[in-house]
Each structure stands twice: as C-alpha cells, then as structure tokens.
Amino acid sequence: MRVGVLGAGSWGTTLADLLARNGHDVLLWAYEPEVADGINAAHLNEPFLPGCPLAAGLRATNDAAEAAAHGEMLVSVIPSHVLRATLRRVEGAVAPGTVVVSATKGIEQGTLALMTDVVAQVLGAVRVAALSGPSFALEVYQGQPTAVVAASDDAAAARATQRLFAARHFRVYTASDVTGVELGGALKNVIAIAAGMLEGMGLGHNTRAALITRGLAEIARLGRAMGADPLTFAGLAGMGDLILTTTGALSRNRALGLALASGESFADHSARHRTVAEGASTSRAAVALARREGVELPIAEEVAAILFEARTPRESLARLLERELKPEQWA
C-alpha cells in the first residue's frame, strides 16, 4: 500500500520505518531539510532517531503536500501545537475517503479539540482513526514486543489501521471509543511530568503508586464527563500508557519533571531540547477542558501551576496532600 506520513520526529520516523519494513511504499514528510536529506542519502535520521538505520525503501520529502497526496492512507504524527496549521497546508492534497491515522497525543490549545477532531475539521470527508498505547519509539524501532490500539467510530477504518501497522513485534487492537483513547494518550503525559518531579524530590514507590492511581482516576473522571467508556482507561491507551510514561527512562515528560524538581525552569529546559514534551501544553488544555466539563483535575492543575505560574513542586505536593478528605470514588 502507498502511505504518506506527516512528521519525522522520533515517533513519526519509527512508524514510517515500521510501515516500510511491512512492505508498504512510504513517503515521509520532514519539516527540516537536513532530516529529509539524511533519510534519502544515508537512511538515517540523526537529529531525532540517532544511530538507527532505516529501511532502505523509506523515502523522505520536504513537501508536505507531496507526502499527503502519496498514500491510500495517511499517518499524521505532527506535534499538537502545529497540527491544524500544517493540515491546512495539505488539505487539498488529501482525497475524500482517505483513512487518516492520527498518532499525535495532545489537546489543542484554545479550541480544546482532540487530535482526531482537528483532523476531521480541517480535512473534511476523510475517515479518521487514533493510534495510541504504550510505545516508546526506540523500543518499537528495536523490535521489542509492543501492543497498541487503533480507535475509530468507523469500524472499517480501525481494521484498516490495524492491518496497516500489525507486525510480529507490533500488535494492534481495535476499539471504537475514540474519546477515551485520545484522552488517555494525552493526559498520561501530564501525570508523567508529576512522576518525574516526585522522583526528582527523592520520593519512593509508595508515592509513585499513589500518583499513578490518582492520575488514572483524574483521566477517567474527565473521560466519563465527555462520554468515554470507563473500561478504556483500564486498557492500553489508559493504564498501559500511563505506566510506561510515569516509570520509563525514555519518557520526555518524566524527564521534564525531573528537571523541574532540580530547579530548572520550563523555559530553560525547552531551550535545551529539540523534542517536545507534549504534557506541558496539555496540562493547561486539560485544566480548561475540565472546567468546561465541570470536573476537577487536581494533579493536572498543580502541574500547570508549576510549569506556568512559578509554583514549586514541593508547594504543589503539599497542596495535594492537604486537600479535603474524600471517598476514593467521587465525581
């Protein structure tokens, strides 16, 4: 199958490489000219996936519309903060009825739209699926067994996505709860920032377990308010991805939390890193979304305050522990 992939960061490059090794004709769009040149000339993406030789058949371009028009299916791995603007540049190149797979985890600032909603709003008459789950790019590239979920309200689009990506080491399940899968994938990044801060403060396993569990409760609380299936949050895009990003050394969001606990500002950390920790912008969007839906996300609120209001991690930890006592299950 001919497949276009938009976004040549570590995850986009890994997915493009996986698809090429699955035998598909893949054209990958890279924003940076040097990234496309490196892939075409040396089969390497040193800025974002260093030291990882890519499939010989994988090709790259700096023309986003060319990649968007290339495929019978299109995979979007564009950072959330530039997703809408990038898709507007290619909307005329995407044929009606194309299955567009969104592999970006986040919530759009301002509109509070989920990534699949942005895709549908900009590209119109396409069929949209979300690909999510516990999947560090490097481990997928290395062929380590990984399980993810493809969610769509179009069952045929979900199955098409499943067949497209499935490999011996990359198992894909299908689901219909797009809202739940998207929220789980976006909000776990916020909790991962908190996990990094707790680790950076020298706190142990009890505290991490409490954070993961109460973080999942927040995600599920917002999900229920938005009509998601609560069982989704016990699955790959919920608990699975949350465990990975709060405990895994490869998590960019956990690394951001560690830096914040050491006293580094968010601005300074961002200036030193080329890749995006999506949980930072998601924290503000999640708080706004929760207010719109009339639910509380106390952990996300504290993460946003640390990132954008100069609150310290220890102040936020104290605020969380001193909250009014409640039953474990509350709405």
VOROMI-231335 format. One record per residue (C-alpha): residue in one letter; y, x, z. Coordinates in steps of 0.05 Angstrom, whole numbers, plus 5000, padded with zeros to 4 digits. Each point is the difference from the previous one (the first is absolute). Layout:
<atom><r>A</r><north>Y</north><east>X</east><up>Z</up></atom>
...
This chain:
<atom><r>M</r><north>5000</north><east>5000</east><up>5000</up></atom>
<atom><r>R</r><north>5072</north><east>5022</east><up>4987</up></atom>
<atom><r>V</r><north>5038</north><east>5003</east><up>5067</up></atom>
<atom><r>G</r><north>5072</north><east>5017</east><up>5015</up></atom>
<atom><r>V</r><north>5018</north><east>5028</east><up>5069</up></atom>
<atom><r>L</r><north>5072</north><east>5000</east><up>5025</up></atom>
<atom><r>G</r><north>5015</north><east>5052</east><up>5053</up></atom>
<atom><r>A</r><north>4973</north><east>5071</east><up>5005</up></atom>
<atom><r>G</r><north>5005</north><east>5013</east><up>5074</up></atom>
<atom><r>S</r><north>4937</north><east>5020</east><up>5037</up></atom>
<atom><r>W</r><north>4970</north><east>4930</east><up>5000</up></atom>
<atom><r>G</r><north>5020</north><east>4982</east><up>4929</up></atom>
<atom><r>T</r><north>4972</north><east>5066</east><up>4974</up></atom>
<atom><r>T</r><north>4935</north><east>4991</east><up>5039</up></atom>
<atom><r>L</r><north>4990</north><east>4929</east><up>4973</up></atom>
<atom><r>A</r><north>5015</north><east>5023</east><up>4929</up></atom>
<atom><r>D</r><north>4950</north><east>5057</east><up>5008</up></atom>
<atom><r>L</r><north>4948</north><east>4952</east><up>5028</up></atom>
<atom><r>L</r><north>5009</north><east>4953</east><up>4941</up></atom>
<atom><r>A</r><north>4996</north><east>5057</east><up>4949</up></atom>
<atom><r>R</r><north>4936</north><east>5025</east><up>5032</up></atom>
<atom><r>N</r><north>4974</north><east>4928</east><up>4996</up></atom>
<atom><r>G</r><north>5006</north><east>5008</east><up>4924</up></atom>
<atom><r>H</r><north>5066</north><east>4962</east><up>4989</up></atom>
<atom><r>D</r><north>5056</north><east>5022</east><up>4953</up></atom>
<atom><r>V</r><north>5056</north><east>5011</east><up>5051</up></atom>
<atom><r>L</r><north>5074</north><east>5015</east><up>4989</up></atom>
<atom><r>L</r><north>5038</north><east>5018</east><up>5064</up></atom>
<atom><r>W</r><north>5075</north><east>4994</east><up>5006</up></atom>
<atom><r>A</r><north>5034</north><east>5054</east><up>5041</up></atom>
<atom><r>Y</r><north>5074</north><east>4996</east><up>5018</up></atom>
<atom><r>E</r><north>5007</north><east>5076</east><up>5003</up></atom>
<atom><r>P</r><north>4994</north><east>5037</east><up>4933</up></atom>
<atom><r>E</r><north>4966</north><east>5059</east><up>5033</up></atom>
<atom><r>V</r><north>4945</north><east>4955</east><up>5027</up></atom>
<atom><r>A</r><north>4983</north><east>4972</east><up>4932</up></atom>
<atom><r>D</r><north>5003</north><east>5069</east><up>4969</up></atom>
<atom><r>G</r><north>4953</north><east>5028</east><up>5053</up></atom>
<atom><r>I</r><north>4949</north><east>4945</east><up>4990</up></atom>
<atom><r>N</r><north>5000</north><east>5006</east><up>4925</up></atom>
<atom><r>A</r><north>5000</north><east>5076</east><up>4997</up></atom>
<atom><r>A</r><north>4958</north><east>5020</east><up>5059</up></atom>
<atom><r>H</r><north>4967</north><east>4936</east><up>5026</up></atom>
<atom><r>L</r><north>5036</north><east>5010</east><up>5067</up></atom>
<atom><r>N</r><north>5052</north><east>4962</east><up>5040</up></atom>
<atom><r>E</r><north>5022</north><east>5056</east><up>5046</up></atom>
<atom><r>P</r><north>5060</north><east>4965</east><up>5032</up></atom>
<atom><r>F</r><north>4960</north><east>4940</east><up>5024</up></atom>
<atom><r>L</r><north>4925</north><east>5018</east><up>4998</up></atom>
<atom><r>P</r><north>5000</north><east>5076</east><up>5004</up></atom>
<atom><r>G</r><north>4937</north><east>5039</east><up>4983</up></atom>
<atom><r>C</r><north>4963</north><east>4940</east><up>4972</up></atom>
<atom><r>P</r><north>4978</north><east>5006</east><up>4927</up></atom>
<atom><r>L</r><north>5006</north><east>4933</east><up>4965</up></atom>
<atom><r>A</r><north>4955</north><east>4967</east><up>4948</up></atom>
<atom><r>A</r><north>5007</north><east>5033</east><up>4932</up></atom>
<atom><r>G</r><north>5011</north><east>4933</east><up>4966</up></atom>
<atom><r>L</r><north>5058</north><east>4979</east><up>5045</up></atom>
<atom><r>R</r><north>5067</north><east>5001</east><up>4964</up></atom>
<atom><r>A</r><north>5071</north><east>4994</east><up>5028</up></atom>
<atom><r>T</r><north>5068</north><east>4978</east><up>4973</up></atom>
<atom><r>N</r><north>5072</north><east>4997</east><up>5023</up></atom>
<atom><r>D</r><north>5009</north><east>4934</east><up>4962</up></atom>
<atom><r>A</r><north>4985</north><east>4943</east><up>5048</up></atom>
<atom><r>A</r><north>4999</north><east>4948</east><up>4945</up></atom>
<atom><r>E</r><north>4949</north><east>5040</east><up>4961</up></atom>
<atom><r>A</r><north>4953</north><east>5000</east><up>5060</up></atom>
<atom><r>A</r><north>5013</north><east>4926</east><up>5013</up></atom>
<atom><r>A</r><north>4983</north><east>4982</east><up>4929</up></atom>
<atom><r>H</r><north>4939</north><east>5045</east><up>4996</up></atom>
<atom><r>G</r><north>4950</north><east>4959</east><up>5037</up></atom>
<atom><r>E</r><north>4959</north><east>4937</east><up>5001</up></atom>
<atom><r>M</r><north>5012</north><east>5007</east><up>5075</up></atom>
<atom><r>L</r><north>5060</north><east>5031</east><up>5036</up></atom>
<atom><r>V</r><north>4999</north><east>5033</east><up>5069</up></atom>
<atom><r>S</r><north>5065</north><east>5004</east><up>5038</up></atom>
<atom><r>V</r><north>5006</north><east>5055</east><up>5053</up></atom>
<atom><r>I</r><north>5076</north><east>5002</east><up>5002</up></atom>
<atom><r>P</r><north>5034</north><east>5010</east><up>5068</up></atom>
<atom><r>S</r><north>5022</north><east>4933</east><up>5029</up></atom>
<atom><r>H</r><north>5074</north><east>5017</east><up>5001</up></atom>
<atom><r>V</r><north>5003</north><east>5012</east><up>4925</up></atom>
<atom><r>L</r><north>4946</north><east>4951</east><up>4977</up></atom>
<atom><r>R</r><north>5044</north><east>4944</east><up>4975</up></atom>
<atom><r>A</r><north>5048</north><east>5047</east><up>4963</up></atom>
<atom><r>T</r><north>4943</north><east>5037</east><up>4967</up></atom>
<atom><r>L</r><north>4964</north><east>4938</east><up>4978</up></atom>
<atom><r>R</r><north>5064</north><east>4973</east><up>4969</up></atom>
<atom><r>R</r><north>5000</north><east>5061</east><up>4955</up></atom>
<atom><r>V</r><north>4931</north><east>4983</east><up>4972</up></atom>
<atom><r>E</r><north>4996</north><east>4925</east><up>5003</up></atom>
<atom><r>G</r><north>5005</north><east>4993</east><up>4924</up></atom>
<atom><r>A</r><north>4941</north><east>5047</east><up>4991</up></atom>
<atom><r>V</r><north>4950</north><east>4960</east><up>5042</up></atom>
<atom><r>A</r><north>4962</north><east>4947</east><up>4962</up></atom>
<atom><r>P</r><north>4992</north><east>4930</east><up>5029</up></atom>
<atom><r>G</r><north>4933</north><east>4992</east><up>5035</up></atom>
<atom><r>T</r><north>4993</north><east>5073</east><up>5017</up></atom>
<atom><r>V</r><north>4966</north><east>5013</east><up>5067</up></atom>
<atom><r>V</r><north>5050</north><east>5041</east><up>5041</up></atom>
<atom><r>V</r><north>4970</north><east>5034</east><up>5061</up></atom>
<atom><r>S</r><north>5050</north><east>5015</east><up>5055</up></atom>
<atom><r>A</r><north>4978</north><east>5060</east><up>5042</up></atom>
<atom><r>T</r><north>5067</north><east>5007</east><up>5036</up></atom>
<atom><r>K</r><north>5002</north><east>4983</east><up>5075</up></atom>
<atom><r>G</r><north>5066</north><east>4973</east><up>5024</up></atom>
<atom><r>I</r><north>5051</north><east>4944</east><up>5006</up></atom>
<atom><r>E</r><north>5063</north><east>4999</east><up>4957</up></atom>
<atom><r>Q</r><north>5065</north><east>5009</east><up>5038</up></atom>
<atom><r>G</r><north>5048</north><east>4942</east><up>4995</up></atom>
<atom><r>T</r><north>4955</north><east>4950</east><up>4966</up></atom>
<atom><r>L</r><north>4942</north><east>5012</east><up>5048</up></atom>
<atom><r>A</r><north>4953</north><east>4990</east><up>4941</up></atom>
<atom><r>L</r><north>4929</north><east>5028</east><up>5000</up></atom>
<atom><r>M</r><north>4984</north><east>5048</east><up>4944</up></atom>
<atom><r>T</r><north>4958</north><east>4951</east><up>4960</up></atom>
<atom><r>D</r><north>5057</north><east>4950</east><up>5004</up></atom>
<atom><r>V</r><north>5048</north><east>5052</east><up>4971</up></atom>
<atom><r>V</r><north>4951</north><east>5014</east><up>4943</up></atom>
<atom><r>A</r><north>4994</north><east>4926</east><up>4984</up></atom>
<atom><r>Q</r><north>5075</north><east>4987</east><up>5004</up></atom>
<atom><r>V</r><north>5018</north><east>5057</east><up>4953</up></atom>
<atom><r>L</r><north>4942</north><east>5000</east><up>4951</up></atom>
<atom><r>G</r><north>4990</north><east>4924</east><up>4995</up></atom>
<atom><r>A</r><north>4937</north><east>4975</east><up>4968</up></atom>
<atom><r>V</r><north>4953</north><east>5054</east><up>5024</up></atom>
<atom><r>R</r><north>4939</north><east>4996</east><up>5046</up></atom>
<atom><r>V</r><north>5011</north><east>5039</east><up>5064</up></atom>
<atom><r>A</r><north>4952</north><east>5032</east><up>5049</up></atom>
<atom><r>A</r><north>5011</north><east>5043</east><up>5062</up></atom>
<atom><r>L</r><north>4957</north><east>5061</east><up>5014</up></atom>
<atom><r>S</r><north>5000</north><east>5022</east><up>5073</up></atom>
<atom><r>G</r><north>4957</north><east>5029</east><up>5055</up></atom>
<atom><r>P</r><north>4986</north><east>5064</east><up>5038</up></atom>
<atom><r>S</r><north>5007</north><east>5053</east><up>4946</up></atom>
<atom><r>F</r><north>5033</north><east>5068</east><up>5008</up></atom>
<atom><r>A</r><north>5013</north><east>5026</east><up>4930</up></atom>
<atom><r>L</r><north>4971</north><east>5069</east><up>5012</up></atom>
<atom><r>E</r><north>4934</north><east>4973</east><up>5026</up></atom>
<atom><r>V</r><north>4993</north><east>4952</east><up>4942</up></atom>
<atom><r>Y</r><north>5014</north><east>5058</east><up>4952</up></atom>
<atom><r>Q</r><north>4946</north><east>5040</east><up>5036</up></atom>
<atom><r>G</r><north>4949</north><east>4945</east><up>4988</up></atom>
<atom><r>Q</r><north>4992</north><east>4981</east><up>5073</up></atom>
<atom><r>P</r><north>4970</north><east>4930</east><up>5008</up></atom>
<atom><r>T</r><north>5057</north><east>4950</east><up>5005</up></atom>
<atom><r>A</r><north>5004</north><east>4924</east><up>5002</up></atom>
<atom><r>V</r><north>5061</north><east>4958</east><up>4980</up></atom>
<atom><r>V</r><north>5016</north><east>4929</east><up>4982</up></atom>
<atom><r>A</r><north>5029</north><east>4968</east><up>4936</up></atom>
<atom><r>A</r><north>5036</north><east>4935</east><up>5017</up></atom>
<atom><r>S</r><north>5026</north><east>4948</east><up>4952</up></atom>
<atom><r>D</r><north>5008</north><east>4924</east><up>4998</up></atom>
<atom><r>D</r><north>4970</north><east>5008</east><up>4930</up></atom>
<atom><r>A</r><north>4926</north><east>5012</east><up>5013</up></atom>
<atom><r>A</r><north>4990</north><east>5029</east><up>4930</up></atom>
<atom><r>A</r><north>5057</north><east>5050</east><up>5011</up></atom>
<atom><r>A</r><north>4969</north><east>5022</east><up>5066</up></atom>
<atom><r>R</r><north>4932</north><east>5011</east><up>4967</up></atom>
<atom><r>A</r><north>5032</north><east>5037</east><up>4942</up></atom>
<atom><r>T</r><north>5035</north><east>5047</east><up>5049</up></atom>
<atom><r>Q</r><north>4934</north><east>5009</east><up>5038</up></atom>
<atom><r>R</r><north>4964</north><east>5020</east><up>4936</up></atom>
<atom><r>L</r><north>5056</north><east>5046</east><up>4977</up></atom>
<atom><r>F</r><north>5001</north><east>5043</east><up>5063</up></atom>
<atom><r>A</r><north>4929</north><east>4996</east><up>5025</up></atom>
<atom><r>A</r><north>4964</north><east>5067</east><up>5002</up></atom>
<atom><r>R</r><north>4941</north><east>5029</east><up>5039</up></atom>
<atom><r>H</r><north>5046</north><east>5025</east><up>5054</up></atom>
<atom><r>F</r><north>5054</north><east>4946</east><up>4994</up></atom>
<atom><r>R</r><north>4976</north><east>4931</east><up>5020</up></atom>
<atom><r>V</r><north>5046</north><east>4941</east><up>4985</up></atom>
<atom><r>Y</r><north>4993</north><east>4932</east><up>5032</up></atom>
<atom><r>T</r><north>5038</north><east>4938</east><up>4976</up></atom>
<atom><r>A</r><north>5042</north><east>4951</east><up>5040</up></atom>
<atom><r>S</r><north>5047</north><east>4941</east><up>4988</up></atom>
<atom><r>D</r><north>5047</north><east>5010</east><up>5059</up></atom>
<atom><r>V</r><north>5055</north><east>5040</east><up>4966</up></atom>
<atom><r>T</r><north>5051</north><east>4989</east><up>5055</up></atom>
<atom><r>G</r><north>4953</north><east>5025</east><up>5054</up></atom>
<atom><r>V</r><north>4978</north><east>5061</east><up>4960</up></atom>
<atom><r>E</r><north>5072</north><east>5018</east><up>4984</up></atom>
<atom><r>L</r><north>5026</north><east>4991</east><up>5071</up></atom>
<atom><r>G</r><north>4943</north><east>5041</east><up>5029</up></atom>
<atom><r>G</r><north>5013</north><east>5056</east><up>4951</up></atom>
<atom><r>A</r><north>5075</north><east>5001</east><up>5013</up></atom>
<atom><r>L</r><north>5004</north><east>4990</east><up>5075</up></atom>
<atom><r>K</r><north>4945</north><east>5050</east><up>5019</up></atom>
<atom><r>N</r><north>5049</north><east>5055</east><up>4978</up></atom>
<atom><r>V</r><north>5049</north><east>4977</east><up>5054</up></atom>
<atom><r>I</r><north>4947</north><east>5004</east><up>5053</up></atom>
<atom><r>A</r><north>4979</north><east>5068</east><up>4974</up></atom>
<atom><r>I</r><north>5071</north><east>5027</east><up>5014</up></atom>
<atom><r>A</r><north>4993</north><east>4975</east><up>5071</up></atom>
<atom><r>A</r><north>4932</north><east>5033</east><up>5006</up></atom>
<atom><r>G</r><north>5029</north><east>5066</east><up>4979</up></atom>
<atom><r>M</r><north>5055</north><east>4994</east><up>5052</up></atom>
<atom><r>L</r><north>4950</north><east>4985</east><up>5055</up></atom>
<atom><r>E</r><north>4958</north><east>5061</east><up>4981</up></atom>
<atom><r>G</r><north>5063</north><east>5042</east><up>4996</up></atom>
<atom><r>M</r><north>5017</north><east>4979</east><up>5071</up></atom>
<atom><r>G</r><north>4933</north><east>5026</east><up>5024</up></atom>
<atom><r>L</r><north>4970</north><east>4932</east><up>5014</up></atom>
<atom><r>G</r><north>4925</north><east>4989</east><up>4994</up></atom>
<atom><r>H</r><north>4946</north><east>4954</east><up>4975</up></atom>
<atom><r>N</r><north>5014</north><east>4941</east><up>5047</up></atom>
<atom><r>T</r><north>5071</north><east>4995</east><up>4972</up></atom>
<atom><r>R</r><north>4978</north><east>5008</east><up>4928</up></atom>
<atom><r>A</r><north>4947</north><east>4945</east><up>5008</up></atom>
<atom><r>A</r><north>5052</north><east>4954</east><up>5031</up></atom>
<atom><r>L</r><north>5049</north><east>5013</east><up>4943</up></atom>
<atom><r>I</r><north>4948</north><east>4988</east><up>4945</up></atom>
<atom><r>T</r><north>4977</north><east>4935</east><up>5032</up></atom>
<atom><r>R</r><north>5069</north><east>4973</east><up>5015</up></atom>
<atom><r>G</r><north>5024</north><east>5024</east><up>4932</up></atom>
<atom><r>L</r><north>4945</north><east>4960</east><up>4967</up></atom>
<atom><r>A</r><north>5021</north><east>4939</east><up>5041</up></atom>
<atom><r>E</r><north>5071</north><east>5007</east><up>4973</up></atom>
<atom><r>I</r><north>4975</north><east>5004</east><up>4928</up></atom>
<atom><r>A</r><north>4955</north><east>4940</east><up>5009</up></atom>
<atom><r>R</r><north>5055</north><east>4960</east><up>5035</up></atom>
<atom><r>L</r><north>5047</north><east>5009</east><up>4941</up></atom>
<atom><r>G</r><north>4943</north><east>4988</east><up>4951</up></atom>
<atom><r>R</r><north>4982</north><east>4934</east><up>5031</up></atom>
<atom><r>A</r><north>5072</north><east>4977</east><up>4997</up></atom>
<atom><r>M</r><north>5001</north><east>5016</east><up>4926</up></atom>
<atom><r>G</r><north>4935</north><east>4964</east><up>4985</up></atom>
<atom><r>A</r><north>4952</north><east>5059</east><up>4998</up></atom>
<atom><r>D</r><north>4927</north><east>4994</east><up>5021</up></atom>
<atom><r>P</r><north>4991</north><east>5032</east><up>5069</up></atom>
<atom><r>L</r><north>4933</north><east>5028</east><up>4979</up></atom>
<atom><r>T</r><north>5035</north><east>5045</east><up>4950</up></atom>
<atom><r>F</r><north>5028</north><east>5041</east><up>5057</up></atom>
<atom><r>A</r><north>4930</north><east>5017</east><up>5024</up></atom>
<atom><r>G</r><north>4984</north><east>5029</east><up>4932</up></atom>
<atom><r>L</r><north>5015</north><east>5061</east><up>4957</up></atom>
<atom><r>A</r><north>5074</north><east>4985</east><up>4988</up></atom>
<atom><r>G</r><north>5011</north><east>4983</east><up>5073</up></atom>
<atom><r>M</r><north>4961</north><east>5037</east><up>5054</up></atom>
<atom><r>G</r><north>4970</north><east>5049</east><up>4951</up></atom>
<atom><r>D</r><north>5066</north><east>5026</east><up>4974</up></atom>
<atom><r>L</r><north>5032</north><east>4997</east><up>5069</up></atom>
<atom><r>I</r><north>4946</north><east>5045</east><up>5030</up></atom>
<atom><r>L</r><north>5008</north><east>5050</east><up>4943</up></atom>
<atom><r>T</r><north>5075</north><east>5007</east><up>5002</up></atom>
<atom><r>T</r><north>5007</north><east>5002</east><up>5076</up></atom>
<atom><r>T</r><north>4947</north><east>5053</east><up>5010</up></atom>
<atom><r>G</r><north>4995</north><east>5040</east><up>4935</up></atom>
<atom><r>A</r><north>5033</north><east>5068</east><up>4992</up></atom>
<atom><r>L</r><north>5017</north><east>4985</east><up>4927</up></atom>
<atom><r>S</r><north>5044</north><east>4940</east><up>5019</up></atom>
<atom><r>R</r><north>5073</north><east>5011</east><up>4979</up></atom>
<atom><r>N</r><north>5023</north><east>4946</east><up>5048</up></atom>
<atom><r>R</r><north>4963</north><east>5029</east><up>5059</up></atom>
<atom><r>A</r><north>5031</north><east>5068</east><up>4983</up></atom>
<atom><r>L</r><north>5069</north><east>4968</east><up>5001</up></atom>
<atom><r>G</r><north>4986</north><east>4973</east><up>5069</up></atom>
<atom><r>L</r><north>4979</north><east>5069</east><up>5024</up></atom>
<atom><r>A</r><north>5065</north><east>5028</east><up>4974</up></atom>
<atom><r>L</r><north>5041</north><east>4947</east><up>5034</up></atom>
<atom><r>A</r><north>4966</north><east>5013</east><up>5066</up></atom>
<atom><r>S</r><north>5018</north><east>5074</east><up>4994</up></atom>
<atom><r>G</r><north>5074</north><east>4981</east><up>4994</up></atom>
<atom><r>E</r><north>5008</north><east>5004</east><up>4925</up></atom>
<atom><r>S</r><north>5043</north><east>4945</east><up>4969</up></atom>
<atom><r>F</r><north>4974</north><east>4955</east><up>4946</up></atom>
<atom><r>A</r><north>5054</north><east>5027</east><up>4952</up></atom>
<atom><r>D</r><north>4980</north><east>5072</east><up>5012</up></atom>
<atom><r>H</r><north>4926</north><east>4984</east><up>4992</up></atom>
<atom><r>S</r><north>5013</north><east>4963</east><up>4935</up></atom>
<atom><r>A</r><north>5041</north><east>5058</east><up>4972</up></atom>
<atom><r>R</r><north>4941</north><east>5047</east><up>5011</up></atom>
<atom><r>H</r><north>4947</north><east>4957</east><up>4967</up></atom>
<atom><r>R</r><north>4994</north><east>4980</east><up>4927</up></atom>
<atom><r>T</r><north>4951</north><east>4943</east><up>5013</up></atom>
<atom><r>V</r><north>5021</north><east>4933</east><up>5031</up></atom>
<atom><r>A</r><north>4977</north><east>4974</east><up>5068</up></atom>
<atom><r>E</r><north>5001</north><east>4926</east><up>4981</up></atom>
<atom><r>G</r><north>4996</north><east>4977</east><up>5072</up></atom>
<atom><r>A</r><north>5073</north><east>5019</east><up>5013</up></atom>
<atom><r>S</r><north>5031</north><east>4950</east><up>4952</up></atom>
<atom><r>T</r><north>4944</north><east>4951</east><up>5014</up></atom>
<atom><r>S</r><north>5018</north><east>4999</east><up>5074</up></atom>
<atom><r>R</r><north>5069</north><east>4969</east><up>4986</up></atom>
<atom><r>A</r><north>4972</north><east>4952</east><up>4948</up></atom>
<atom><r>A</r><north>4945</north><east>4979</east><up>5048</up></atom>
<atom><r>V</r><north>5050</north><east>4984</east><up>5056</up></atom>
<atom><r>A</r><north>5042</north><east>4959</east><up>4952</up></atom>
<atom><r>L</r><north>4938</north><east>4964</east><up>4974</up></atom>
<atom><r>A</r><north>4977</north><east>4984</east><up>5070</up></atom>
<atom><r>R</r><north>5068</north><east>4971</east><up>5018</up></atom>
<atom><r>R</r><north>4997</north><east>4957</east><up>4938</up></atom>
<atom><r>E</r><north>4931</north><east>4975</east><up>5019</up></atom>
<atom><r>G</r><north>5017</north><east>4991</east><up>5074</up></atom>
<atom><r>V</r><north>4950</north><east>5050</east><up>5029</up></atom>
<atom><r>E</r><north>5007</north><east>5062</east><up>5043</up></atom>
<atom><r>L</r><north>4979</north><east>5071</east><up>4978</up></atom>
<atom><r>P</r><north>5020</north><east>5042</east><up>5061</up></atom>
<atom><r>I</r><north>4967</north><east>5065</east><up>4976</up></atom>
<atom><r>A</r><north>5032</north><east>4995</east><up>4931</up></atom>
<atom><r>E</r><north>5067</north><east>4985</east><up>5033</up></atom>
<atom><r>E</r><north>4996</north><east>5063</east><up>5042</up></atom>
<atom><r>V</r><north>4979</north><east>5043</east><up>4941</up></atom>
<atom><r>A</r><north>5059</north><east>4975</east><up>4960</up></atom>
<atom><r>A</r><north>5047</north><east>5013</east><up>5059</up></atom>
<atom><r>I</r><north>4975</north><east>5072</east><up>5006</up></atom>
<atom><r>L</r><north>5008</north><east>5013</east><up>4926</up></atom>
<atom><r>F</r><north>5067</north><east>4967</east><up>4988</up></atom>
<atom><r>E</r><north>5034</north><east>4988</east><up>5067</up></atom>
<atom><r>A</r><north>4989</north><east>5068</east><up>5035</up></atom>
<atom><r>R</r><north>4955</north><east>4970</east><up>5055</up></atom>
<atom><r>T</r><north>4951</north><east>5052</east><up>5027</up></atom>
<atom><r>P</r><north>4925</north><east>4992</east><up>4999</up></atom>
<atom><r>R</r><north>4996</north><east>5003</east><up>5076</up></atom>
<atom><r>E</r><north>5053</north><east>4946</east><up>5006</up></atom>
<atom><r>S</r><north>4961</north><east>4955</east><up>4952</up></atom>
<atom><r>L</r><north>4935</north><east>5012</east><up>5036</up></atom>
<atom><r>A</r><north>5032</north><east>4979</east><up>5066</up></atom>
<atom><r>R</r><north>5029</north><east>4938</east><up>4967</up></atom>
<atom><r>L</r><north>4932</north><east>4979</east><up>4974</up></atom>
<atom><r>L</r><north>4964</north><east>5012</east><up>5067</up></atom>
<atom><r>E</r><north>5054</north><east>4961</east><up>5038</up></atom>
<atom><r>R</r><north>4997</north><east>4938</east><up>4957</up></atom>
<atom><r>E</r><north>4985</north><east>4934</east><up>5033</up></atom>
<atom><r>L</r><north>4926</north><east>4993</east><up>5018</up></atom>
<atom><r>K</r><north>4962</north><east>4956</east><up>4952</up></atom>
<atom><r>P</r><north>4930</north><east>4975</east><up>4982</up></atom>
<atom><r>E</r><north>4965</north><east>5045</east><up>4949</up></atom>
<atom><r>Q</r><north>5003</north><east>4944</east><up>4947</up></atom>
<atom><r>W</r><north>5069</north><east>4972</east><up>4992</up></atom>
<atom><r>A</r><north>5040</north><east>4972</east><up>4942</up></atom>
